[in-house]
Every structure is written in C-alpha cells, then in structure tokens.
Amino acid sequence: MKLSFMQEMDAGYSLRYWQSIVWLVLMVTCNAPIAVDNISTAPPVVEVDAIYANVYHLLDGHWKGFFKIYEDMTPGERGEKALLNISVEHLRKPTLKLSNTIEVEQFYTSESPYFQRVVIKDTYKDAVGNVQTVESKGVNKIQNGKMWCVVKKPNETVIHEGSLEDEQTIIWQRNNQNPQKIEYFRETVAEDVYEIIGYGYYENDNPALTPKYWFYGRYEKQIEK
C-alpha cells in the first residue's frame, strides 16, 4: 500500500521526533554525574585525577591474611597527635582485649590507572560460635580528584575517603553520623605484604576519649600457579 504525501510527512516527522528523544536521553545519561557509591561504572577521568594515576597498582593480585578486632575496656584521654601517628605499638596497650579474628581473602584487579575492582571474602565466628563467610564487592577509584574506597557488604555500603601519606601508604577515613561511624586506617603496601592499622568509634562511643575499637590486618600476596 502506497502512503500518501501527508502520511509520508507524518511518518518522517514521527521518526525524527523519536530519534530526537533517544538522542536527548543518551545525552542526559552520558552527562549524568556518577555517584560515589556506584561500583559498576568507572567515573570519567578529569585533569585533577592525573596525580593519582596507578596509586592502587601495588594492590593488584590475590591476597590472604587476617584482620583482628580489639576492644579497649578503659578508654582514656584522647591525644590528637597520637591518633594521627598510629602504629602496632598502640595494640600493646594492656587494656586492649582481642574480640575477634577474621580470615580474609582479597582479589584486586585494576581496570585502568584510576579504577580498581575488589572482591573480599571474610570468614569468622559469629556471636554464638558458628563459622560465617561473607563475600563483598567494591572498588578503589579516583573520582573528581579524590581517592575513594567503596565496599558493598550484604548489609551496608562502606565508603572511605583516602589521602596519600607516601608512595606506599594510604590513609582511609570516614566520619558518619546517625548512626556514628568514625574510622581511621593506615594502609601500607610492600611488595608482597600489606598491613592495616586503625581505630573506630561507633554508636554510644565517646569520641572525646581514645578509641574503644582498634584494628590490625596483615595480608600476604599469593603466588598464582
């Protein structure tokens, strides 16, 4: 059936209309800002990101180790300088009690100098002594000139902002309220070992005192056969 001239005009207008809508949707989608908690899509690289190129490269690979959680039964007067220069010496405080040890397996894969995926498997005993294994996924990324670590656990998304202390050490921090979750970690990576030491304040903890919770992790790089 041959279309009339007016029908052909209408059909052409309709096609151009829908092409315009599709183009507009694509433009809006491509230019939409990527949320910090997005671990599916790598953010666009901008000029201010350049200083962080390959900052996560040392972590690439397969790692195994442990993460220990300590509880301070008698927090004392807080010293700001001491909390900015934490080391394993802090874990020798007599009032610290080991409350849990988590076996950790991690896989880091860089997709670009600015975007690295991570899979984390944590195995631990719960409050009643049952062994639990939890798998989380996340990314280390550079976004708008800032360092971010985003981990999506089964029950929450954890976001830390990072800064460089030196070429091998990253400081990760978060300061969330309602509920209170204040954390500070120093992560140092060598060729085949990396260590984490940190502390945290959570609900009902008094941040005017020394931290109630302390953390130490040590992971060894696995040689793939």
C-alpha positions as CSV (number, residue, x, y, z in Angstrom):
1,M,0.0,0.0,0.0
2,K,1.5,3.3,-1.1
3,L,1.4,6.1,1.6
4,S,0.0,9.5,0.7
5,F,2.3,12.5,0.7
6,M,0.9,13.7,4.0
7,Q,1.3,10.2,5.5
8,E,4.9,10.2,4.4
9,M,5.4,13.6,6.0
10,D,3.8,12.4,9.3
11,A,5.9,9.2,9.3
12,G,9.1,11.2,8.7
13,Y,8.2,13.7,11.5
14,S,7.4,10.8,13.8
15,L,10.8,9.1,13.1
16,R,12.7,12.4,13.6
17,Y,10.8,13.0,16.8
18,W,11.7,9.7,18.4
19,Q,15.3,10.0,17.2
20,S,15.5,13.3,19.0
21,I,14.1,11.8,22.2
22,V,16.6,8.9,22.1
23,W,19.4,11.4,21.4
24,L,18.3,13.5,24.3
25,V,18.1,10.5,26.7
26,L,21.6,9.4,25.7
27,M,23.0,12.9,26.2
28,V,21.4,13.2,29.7
29,T,22.6,9.7,30.6
30,C,26.1,10.2,29.4
31,N,26.4,13.6,31.2
32,A,24.7,12.5,34.5
33,P,27.1,12.6,37.4
34,I,28.2,9.2,38.8
35,A,27.5,8.7,42.5
36,V,30.4,7.9,44.7
37,D,28.8,4.7,45.9
38,N,28.5,3.5,42.3
39,I,30.8,0.5,41.8
40,S,29.5,-0.6,38.4
41,T,30.7,2.3,36.3
42,A,34.1,3.9,36.3
43,P,33.8,7.7,36.6
44,P,35.2,9.8,33.8
45,V,38.8,10.8,34.2
46,V,39.4,14.5,34.7
47,E,42.6,16.5,34.7
48,V,42.9,16.7,38.5
49,D,42.9,12.9,38.7
50,A,46.3,12.7,37.0
51,I,48.4,12.9,40.2
52,Y,46.8,9.7,41.4
53,A,47.5,7.5,38.3
54,N,48.3,3.9,39.3
55,V,48.0,4.8,43.0
56,Y,46.3,1.4,43.6
57,H,48.6,-0.6,41.4
58,L,50.6,-2.2,44.3
59,L,47.4,-3.9,45.5
60,D,46.7,-5.8,42.2
61,G,46.6,-9.5,42.8
62,H,45.4,-12.2,45.2
63,W,45.9,-11.7,49.0
64,K,45.3,-13.8,52.1
65,G,45.6,-12.9,55.7
66,F,43.8,-11.9,58.9
67,F,42.0,-8.9,60.4
68,K,41.9,-8.6,64.1
69,I,39.5,-6.5,66.2
70,Y,40.5,-5.3,69.6
71,E,38.3,-3.6,72.3
72,D,39.7,-1.1,74.8
73,M,37.9,-1.8,78.1
74,T,39.0,1.6,79.6
75,P,39.4,4.4,77.0
76,G,41.4,7.3,78.3
77,E,42.1,10.9,77.5
78,R,42.4,11.5,73.7
79,G,45.6,12.8,72.2
80,E,45.1,14.1,68.6
81,K,48.8,13.8,67.6
82,A,49.0,10.2,68.9
83,L,45.9,9.2,66.9
84,L,47.4,10.6,63.7
85,N,50.6,8.6,64.1
86,I,49.2,5.2,65.0
87,S,51.4,2.0,64.8
88,V,51.3,-1.5,66.2
89,E,52.6,0.0,69.5
90,H,49.0,1.1,70.2
91,L,47.9,-2.5,70.2
92,R,50.2,-3.3,73.1
93,K,48.1,-1.2,75.5
94,P,47.3,-3.5,78.5
95,T,43.6,-2.7,78.5
96,L,43.1,-3.9,74.9
97,K,41.3,-7.2,74.5
98,L,41.2,-9.3,71.3
99,S,37.5,-9.7,70.5
100,N,37.5,-11.3,67.0
101,T,39.9,-12.5,64.3
102,I,38.7,-12.6,60.6
103,E,40.3,-14.7,58.0
104,V,40.4,-12.6,54.8
105,E,40.9,-13.4,51.1
106,Q,41.0,-10.5,48.6
107,F,41.3,-10.1,44.9
108,Y,42.3,-6.7,43.4
109,T,42.1,-6.1,39.6
110,S,42.9,-2.7,38.1
111,E,40.8,-1.9,35.0
112,S,42.6,1.5,34.5
113,P,45.1,3.6,36.4
114,Y,42.2,5.2,38.2
115,F,39.7,2.3,38.8
116,Q,40.3,-1.0,40.6
117,R,37.8,-3.7,41.4
118,V,38.0,-5.8,44.6
119,V,36.3,-8.9,45.9
120,I,36.6,-9.7,49.6
121,K,35.8,-12.9,51.4
122,D,35.6,-12.7,55.2
123,T,35.4,-15.9,57.4
124,Y,34.8,-15.5,61.1
125,K,32.9,-16.9,64.1
126,D,29.7,-15.2,65.0
127,A,28.4,-14.4,68.5
128,V,27.3,-18.0,69.1
129,G,30.4,-19.6,67.6
130,N,29.2,-20.5,64.2
131,V,31.6,-20.0,61.3
132,Q,30.3,-17.5,58.7
133,T,31.7,-16.5,55.3
134,V,30.7,-13.2,53.8
135,E,31.6,-12.0,50.3
136,S,31.7,-8.3,49.5
137,K,32.4,-6.4,46.3
138,G,33.8,-3.0,45.8
139,V,36.2,-0.6,44.1
140,N,39.1,1.6,44.8
141,K,38.8,4.6,42.5
142,I,39.7,8.2,41.7
143,Q,36.7,10.4,41.2
144,N,36.9,14.2,40.7
145,G,40.4,14.4,42.1
146,K,39.7,12.3,45.3
147,M,40.5,8.8,46.4
148,W,37.6,6.6,47.3
149,C,37.2,3.0,48.6
150,V,33.7,1.7,48.3
151,V,32.7,-1.7,49.5
152,K,29.2,-3.1,49.2
153,K,28.6,-5.6,52.0
154,P,25.4,-7.7,52.3
155,N,24.0,-5.3,54.9
156,E,25.7,-1.9,54.2
157,T,27.8,0.1,51.8
158,V,31.0,1.4,53.4
159,I,32.7,4.5,51.9
160,H,36.1,5.7,52.9
161,E,37.9,8.8,51.5
162,G,41.6,8.4,51.1
163,S,44.7,10.5,51.1
164,L,48.4,9.7,50.4
165,E,50.9,9.7,53.2
166,D,53.7,8.5,50.9
167,E,54.0,6.2,47.8
168,Q,53.2,3.1,49.8
169,T,50.8,4.3,52.5
170,I,47.2,5.4,52.1
171,I,45.1,6.9,54.9
172,W,41.4,5.9,54.7
173,Q,38.8,7.7,56.8
174,R,35.0,8.1,57.2
175,N,33.0,10.3,59.6
176,N,29.4,9.3,59.5
177,Q,26.7,10.4,62.0
178,N,23.3,9.0,62.8
179,P,24.5,6.4,63.4
180,Q,28.0,7.3,64.4
181,K,30.7,5.5,62.5
182,I,34.1,7.3,62.7
183,E,37.1,5.3,61.3
184,Y,40.7,5.9,60.6
185,F,43.0,3.4,58.9
186,R,46.7,3.5,57.8
187,E,47.3,1.0,55.0
188,T,50.9,0.3,54.0
189,V,51.7,-1.9,51.0
190,A,55.1,-3.5,50.4
191,E,56.0,-5.9,47.5
192,D,54.3,-9.0,48.9
193,V,52.8,-7.9,52.2
194,Y,50.4,-5.2,53.3
195,E,49.3,-4.1,56.7
196,I,46.4,-2.1,58.1
197,I,46.2,-0.5,61.5
198,G,43.2,1.6,62.5
199,Y,40.5,2.5,65.0
200,G,36.8,3.3,65.2
201,Y,34.1,5.0,67.1
202,Y,30.6,3.7,66.8
203,E,27.2,4.2,68.5
204,N,27.4,5.3,72.1
205,D,31.2,5.7,71.9
206,N,32.6,8.9,73.2
207,P,34.9,10.5,70.5
208,A,36.4,12.8,73.2
209,L,38.2,9.7,74.6
210,T,40.6,7.3,73.0
211,P,39.0,4.8,70.6
212,K,37.2,1.9,72.0
213,Y,37.9,-0.3,69.0
214,W,41.2,-0.9,67.3
215,F,42.0,-3.0,64.2
216,Y,45.1,-4.7,62.7
217,G,45.3,-6.6,59.5
218,R,48.2,-8.3,57.7
219,Y,47.9,-9.9,54.2
220,E,50.4,-11.8,52.1
221,K,50.3,-11.8,48.3
222,Q,49.6,-15.2,46.8
223,I,51.7,-16.6,44.0
224,E,49.3,-18.0,41.4
225,K,50.3,-21.4,39.9
